[in-house]
Amino acid sequence: MGEKIRAKGARVLNSREIVFTAGSTNGVVVGMYFDVMDQKGEDITDPDTGEVLGSVERPKVRVQVTQVQDRISIASTFKKKRI
């Protein structure tokens, strides 16, 4: 498995697409997946004392890269629910 590519969301285009601050110069290619992480994470507390022991990063959603330029990429949600 290769090194992880970290990027920030630069703009939300619509309810399904987001622009990231990484592109082909960073190794991003079409078809690659990104996890959009929850900024605040999830605090883990000691059940006996209530003390916060640490925080766990949790993904909000996984998106797939659909377009790549030199310094940006566009990714879209890809999972579909059947009703």
C-alpha distance (Angstrom), angle and dihedral (degrees) to the residues before:
residue distance angle dihedral
M1 . . .
G2 3.81 . .
E3 3.77 128.8 .
K4 3.80 115.3 -71.8
I5 3.78 117.7 -106.4
R6 3.79 114.3 -138.2
A7 3.79 121.0 -156.7
K8 3.77 138.6 159.5
G9 3.75 127.0 -126.5
A10 3.80 106.3 -104.9
R11 3.80 98.7 -178.2
V12 3.78 139.9 -6.3
L13 3.80 105.8 -131.9
N14 3.80 97.2 -172.2
S15 3.81 140.4 -35.6
R16 3.82 91.2 -62.4
E17 3.83 106.9 31.6
I18 3.80 136.0 64.8
V19 3.82 132.7 179.3
F20 3.82 116.9 -133.9
T21 3.81 128.9 -156.6
A22 3.80 94.1 -122.5
G23 3.77 129.6 78.2
S24 3.79 143.0 160.4
T25 3.82 92.0 -47.7
N26 3.83 86.6 62.3
G27 3.82 93.8 47.5
V28 3.82 98.1 -97.8
V29 3.81 114.6 151.0
V30 3.80 133.4 -179.3
G31 3.80 110.8 -87.1
M32 3.81 94.8 32.2
Y33 3.82 117.5 131.5
F34 3.81 127.0 -130.7
D35 3.79 127.0 -168.7
V36 3.81 112.7 -141.7
M37 3.78 103.7 -142.0
D38 3.81 128.5 -145.7
Q39 3.83 104.7 -111.8
K40 3.78 96.3 -143.2
G41 3.80 97.7 43.6
E42 3.78 123.4 -156.7
D43 3.81 119.2 -69.2
I44 3.80 116.2 -135.0
T45 3.81 113.6 -148.6
D46 3.77 132.2 -164.7
P47 3.83 105.8 -108.5
D48 3.81 91.7 -143.2
T49 3.81 102.2 44.1
G50 3.81 102.9 21.0
E51 3.83 88.4 -130.0
V52 3.80 115.8 149.3
L53 3.81 105.8 -115.3
G54 3.79 97.4 -175.7
S55 3.77 144.7 -52.9
V56 3.80 130.0 -94.3
E57 3.80 121.5 -149.1
R58 3.79 110.9 -129.3
P59 3.79 126.9 -167.4
K60 3.81 116.9 -123.0
V61 3.78 96.6 -164.7
R62 3.80 140.5 -14.3
V63 3.80 117.6 -127.7
Q64 3.81 133.7 -173.1
V65 3.80 124.3 -134.6
T66 3.80 111.6 -114.5
Q67 3.84 102.0 169.1
V68 3.81 133.0 25.1
Q69 3.79 132.7 -165.8
D70 3.81 127.7 172.9
R71 3.81 96.8 -85.2
I72 3.81 105.8 11.7
S73 3.78 139.1 43.5
I74 3.79 134.7 -164.7
A75 3.78 120.1 -138.5
S76 3.78 131.6 -174.8
T77 3.77 137.5 -160.6
F78 3.78 108.3 -103.6
K79 3.79 109.2 -178.2
K80 3.78 115.7 99.6
K81 3.77 126.2 -158.9
R82 3.77 120.8 -143.6
I83 3.77 116.1 -139.7
